[in-house]
Amino acid sequence: MRFQLDHISSLFRYTGISFTAGAITHGFFSEERSFWTAVLGVFLYLIGGVIVKLANPQEKQTWSTVLIIGIFASIGLGFFTGGLQHFPDSPVRSVWVVPLGFLMSLFAVYLMEGKDVVTKKSATIYALVGGVLITVASVFAYEYYHAHGVPHGDGHSHQSQSQENHSNSHGHGGGSHKH
């Protein structure tokens, strides 16, 4: 039964991360729907964490670690993965969301699993080197997309319908063209 519970908990945790990532990249900072999608994502991630804790009672993680650090981990992983996925269409957001997500997820994983397997010095060096590399790569990606623009034609719009209608009614000669 442990295999089945591990799989179910993975489904919940990764679905939660996916929902959180999608909410962040699809307007978490500006739209109510994305806020509730993020809340659902965190909730799903926590359900997966609870299943892991129930299936593995011998593990050292406390309930507060599973719940509190789990929320932090879900948001950090959502920031990182969502920011990476949507760098081309949201470079202004992704340039800071990706490095922040890296550091948040690193801190959460360290608190949940790493304290017993890595020294503070080693974790700090990894955080500094990784944080610098991720930040430099994010700035590079931002500069690239700022200079070259956003690729079009993927059919995956991040504008609200009113923004699209406004864009389409000015300079595109008609109205049904989508960006």
Order of alpha helices (4+ residues) and beta strands (2+ residues): alpha-alpha-alpha-alpha-alpha-alpha
